[in-house]
Amino acid sequence: MSGRLDWRSGPAGPLRGSVGVPGDKSVSHRALMFGALADGVSHIRGFLEGEDTRATAAVLQQLGVRIDTPAEGERVVHGVGLHGLRASAQALDCGNAGTGMRLLAGLLAGQAFDSTLVGDASLSKRPMRRVTDPLAAMGARIDIQDGLPPLVVRGGQRLHGIRYELPVASAQVKSALLLAGLYAEGETEVIEPHPTRDYTERMLAAFGWPIAFEPGRARLSGGHVLRATDVDVPADFSSAAFFLVAASIVPGSELRLPAVGLNPRRTGLLEALRLMGADIRIENPRASGGEPVADLLVRHAPLHGVELPEALVPDMIDEFPALFVAAAVAKGNIVIRGAAELRVKESDRLATMATGLRALGITVDETPDGATIHGGTLAGGTVESLTDHRIAMSFAVAGLVAQAPVRINDCRHVATSFPGFMELANGCGFDLTVSV
């Protein structure tokens, strides 16, 4: 992705309407991968048309999987079976997708051929030993320099199951090990210090693979098959998060967000906002593709400071940039601890959000694993997104209640997770434009 794209977000009146956010990125990635490895044809509806998920689709196509696009938001994956992938003569480009690269590392560790996984400049700075080291303990051979991409995954290795206790909770690492476990002899068990999202476990079960899982633990054995199934992708909670915060902080607002995925390992922000006094109602709860789904109704409410329970941190790790904005306008202080994982995302999100909020007049005391945000009044100004999509969208929300417009530099990566964000945001009352 090339070219510069800056935004200007201005103060706005009440936000109103129904906002249909795109499909869940994590589910979209996994549906592609499991559909590719399954026997038969899988139909995916609600697929996220983002740069990250398209990169994963392109990688699988390079590996010999036919993926049709009958309409926007739909994919038809013609599975090749567990051992039907073919070697690619070219490197496999994951773009900006950390989920794609880490999960593919596990998937490719069990193949008969070599593969090279590469990414863009941002992904090439993200740590990968957390996934390559435990894969090596399973018998995988992955060449890596200084713990960073590219990853050269050597084929023809004999994998064996292991019992692995994750030092840091990570759904991506857990999922990579479970994917490798499909090809391993014996049992693979992953134990987490804190439960993380269980999309992989739920979807493996939906595709017919025997798996035992509970919060913080998952266990499976090799030697089975995946059977094609249809997947309805719920609306992405991480994308809904920006609108939950926006409607909470803009006086007079009322937004409805239909069919949002409410996987219990994903909705820590919902609980955090409610602890701060947010008015968010869950309506019409139901199941979709094995995932809990509901409509969310959010109205403006005055927010107040809290000490965020550390138990919520793993369940909202992607939503912290949005929470920082809510904290910036809350009455009192928000104290965050146990969130060191934010330093190794698309940017160092603790530092990037703290720096941006300070530029807008908010006092932030940063710590190695968190921050104390002193609620106040947002001034206008210029902030840097550092090409981090979630940082860019969070500061677009901040501009709604700032005293003057907020300029957000380098927003081009928003398309990785939320294509059409600007149009959807302006449709419910944002004042968001391209800055020149």
N, C-alpha and C positions, 0 to 999 in steps of 0.2 A: 504494500500500500504506500503510495507516494503522494506528495502535495500537501500543502498546509491548509488547515481549516480551523479558523478561530470563530468563537461564538460571542454574542452579546446577549445577556439575559437581564431584562429590565423588571422593575417593580410591576406587579400585576394585581388586578382585583380578584374577587372570589373565583375559585376553580369549580366548574360544574360539568356534569355529564357522566357518560359511561366510557371507560377507557379499556379497550381490549388490547392488553399487552401481548407481545409475541410469545411463542412457545418456549418451554423450558430448555435452556441450552444443555444442561447436564443430561436430561432425558433424551434430547435429540442426538447427542454424540453417541450415547450407549445404544439407542435403537438402531442406528446405522451399523455399529460394530456387531451387535448380536444378530441383526438381520443378515449381515454378510457371512457370518460363521454358521448360520442355521441351514438346515435342510428345508428347501421350499422358498416360497415368495412371501415377503412381509410387506404390509402396507403401513406407512407412517403418515398420520394426519396431525396437523398442528405443528409441523416441523419448523424450527426456527431458521428463517432465511438470513442467517448471519454469516459473517466472514469465517468465524471459527468453525462452525458446523459444516459449511461448504468446503473448508479445507480438509476436514475429516472425510467427507464424501469423496473428494478428489483423490485422497490417498488410497482409499479402498478401491476406487476405480483403477488406479495405477496397479493395484494388486490383483486385478482381474475380476472385480465384482461389477456386475451390471446394475446400475442404479438409475431408474427412470424418474422423471419429474412431470407427472401428468398435469399438475397445476401448482401455483405458488402455495407453499406450506404443505406440500405432499411429496412423498418419496415412495417408490416401489423398489424394494431391494431384493434382487434375485440371489438368494444365498448359495454359496459354493460349498458349504459344509466346513467342518472343523479343519480339514486338511486340504481344502481346495484353493487356497490363495496361491498366487504365482508371483515369482520374483519380479521386481521392477528394476530396469536398467538405470533409472534416474533416482536421485534422492527423493525422499518423501517429505514434502514441505507442509508442516503443520501451521504455518503462518504465525498467528499470535496465540494459538490455542494450547495452553498448558495442560488442560484436561486431555486434549487429543494426543499430545506427545506422550504423556505419562501412561495413559491407558494403552496406547499403541505399543509402547515399550514392552508391556506385559504380554500383549497379544502376539507380538512378533518374536518374543523370546522362545516360543515353542514351535516356530516354523523350521522348515528344512533348508531355507535359503537366508542369505545375508540381506540386511536392510539398513539404510542410513536415514535417520530422522533429523531434519533440520527445521529451523524456524526463523522468524524475523528478528530484527535487532533486539527487541524487547524480550522475546522468548529465549533468545540466546544468552541472556544474563540470568535466567532463572535456575535455581539449584535442582539438580537431577540425581545426585547421589542418594537422596532419600528413597528413590525408587530403584536405582540400579544396584545398590548394595544388597537389599533383601532379595532382589531377583537373582543376583549372583549366588546368594546362599541357596537358591533353588536349583543351581546348576547352569544358569544363563551366563552367556559371555557378551558383555556390552562394553565396547571401547568408548572411553570418555576422557576428556582432558580438563583438568581443573574443576571437575564436577559440573561442567556446563555443556549444553548442546554444542555441536551435533552428537548424536548417539549412533554408534555403529553396532547394530544388533547382529551377532553371529548366529547363523542357523545351524541346524543339525545337532543341537545340544540335547542331552537327556535330562529332563527336568524331574525333580522329586519334590514332593510336598514338604512343607515346613510348618512349624508353629511359630508365628512371628508376633512379637509384641511391639506395636508401633511406639517409638519414642515420642512422637508428636502426632496428634490426631490429624488424619488426612484421608478424606474420602478418595482422593485420586490415587494415593499410594495403595490403600486397601484394594481399590478396584484393579489396579495393575497386577497385584499379587493374585487376586482371584482369577483374573483372565489367564495368567500364566498357569494357575492351578488347573485350568481346564485341560492342559496338555501334560500335566505332571503325573508321575506315578505316586499313588498314595494320597494322603489327605493334606490339604492346605488349610490352615486355620490362622485367622488374623484377629488379634486382640488389640483394642484401642484404649488409650488412657481416658478418653471421653468419646461418647458415641458421635459418629458423623452420619451424614445423609446415607441412606441405604438404597439408593436408586439401583445400583448394580445388583444387589441381592434380590430386590423385588423383581427386576427385569429378568435375571437369570431364571428365577422360578417361573415367571410368565412364559419364558421360552422353553420350559420343560426340563431344566437342569436341576437335579436334586441338590438342595442347599439348605443348611440349617443356619438361621441367623436370629439374633436378638440385639437390642441396643448394645453396642460396644464389642460385638463378637460375631464372626461369620466363619463357616466351615463347609468345605466341599471336597469331593474327590474327583479325580480325572476319570476318563473312560466312558463318558456318557455322550449324548448328542443334544444339540439345540434344535428345536422344532420351530419353524417359521410361525409367527403370530402377528396380528395387527396391533399397532400401538397408537393410542390417542394421547398426544403430548399435551399436558396441562399448561396453562399460561404460567410464565416464569415468575416465581416469587421475587427473585432479585430485581427483575424489571419493574414489578409492581411496587417495589420498595420506594422508588423515587416519588411515585404518586401518593403513596401512603404518607410520606413525610411532607410532601408539598401541600396536600389538603389539610394536614394537621396544623401547619404553621401559617397558612394564609387565611386571615379572618373571613368568615362567611362561606367557606368552601364546603362542598359536598360532592364526593366522587364515588362512583360504583365501579368496581373492578371485577368483571365476571370470570368465572371458571379458573381461579388462581390455584395452582398446586400448593397444598398445605402439608407436605411431608413434614412430620414432626421434627426431623433432624435439619430442617431448613428455615424454620419460622421463628428463630430467636428474636429477630427484630420486632415482630408483632408483639411479643411479650415485653420487650424492652420499651417500646413506645407506650404500651398500656401502663407499665410501671411509671412512666413519665406523665401520665394523665391523658393519653390520646383516646379519642372516641372512635374505635374501630369495631364494627360488628361483623360477625361471620353468619352468612345467610345461605340457605339451600345447600348444606353440606352433602356431598355425594362421592362416589368413587369413579375414576376414569383411568382405564388402563392399569389398574392395580394401585393407583396413587389417589390419596385423598384430595378432593377438590372442593372449593366453595366460592361463593361470591363475597367480596369484601365491600362494605359500605363504610367510608371514612368521612368524618366531619371535623371541622376545625375545633380545636380545644386548646386551652392554655397548657403548656408543658412546664414541668418543673424538674429540678435536678434530682438525680439518684446516684447511688453507687451501684454500678451494673454488676449483677451476680456473675461470677466467672463461669458458672455452669452454662450460661447462655452463649458464651463466646464461640464455641465450635459450631453452634447452630445459626450463626449470623455472620460468619467470617467474611462473606462477600458483601454484606450490607453495611459494614462499618462506615464507609464514606458517607452514605446517606444519613446514618445516625449522627455523625459529627455535625451535620448541618442542623438537625433537630436540636442537638445539644447546644449549638451556638446561640440559638434564640430562646432557649428555655430559661426559666427563672431559677437561678442557683447554679450549682456545679454538677457536671456529670463526670464520674470517676470510672475509668476503664482500666482493668488489669487483665493479665493473662492473654494478651492479644499479640504476642511477638510474631506470630505467623503473618501478620499484616505487613511485616517488613520485607517479605520475599514474594509479594504478589507482582502484578504488572509494573507497579512501582512500589517504593517503600511507602505504603499508604498511611502509616502513622505520621511519618515526616511530611509527606506531600499535603495531607489534609491540614496538619498543624500549621505549616508554612502558609498555605492558602488562606486559612481562617485568620491568621495574624495579619495578613495583607489587607483583610477586610475589617480589621479593628477588634478582633476577638482575642482574648488572652487564653493561651493554651500552654499548659505545663506538660512537656513530653517526658516520658520515662522509657526505659528499654522495652517494656512490654505493654505500654498503654499510654494514657494521657489523662489529665484533668482539664476539662473544657469549662471555662467560666462564661456562662450565658450572658448575653448582652445584646447590643444592637449592631447589625451588620451594616458597614459602610459600603459604598461602591469601591471599585478598584479593579486591578488586573491580577489574575491568578494563573498558575501554570498547571496543566493537567499531566504533563510529562507523558503524553500519549496514552494515558490510562483511561479507558472508557468509563469506568465507574466514578473516577474523580471528576471527569468532565460533566457527567450528568448530575452529580451531586452539587456542583457549583452552579449549574443551570437552575437547580431548585433554590439555592441560596439567593440568586438574583431576584427571585420573586418577592422577597421581603427585605431586600437591601434598600438603603436610603438613596442609592443611585445605581446605575447599571453596573453589572459585573462583566468584565471581559475575560473569557476563558480561552487560553491559548492552546492550540494543537489538539483539536477534538476529533481528528480523522478516524481514530480507532473505535469510536462509538458503534460503528457498523459491525464490529466483531460480535457484539452481543445484543444490540438493540437497533436494528435497521428501522428507519422511520420514526425515531424518537422525536425529532424536532416537529414533525407534522402532527404526531399524536399529542405532544405537549401543547402546541399552539391551539389544537382543536378543543382543548378543555380550558384554555385561558392563560397559558404562559405567554410571555412576550420574549420569544427566543428567535434571534436572527443570526445570519452569518455576518461576522464582523469583517470590515474591510479597512 
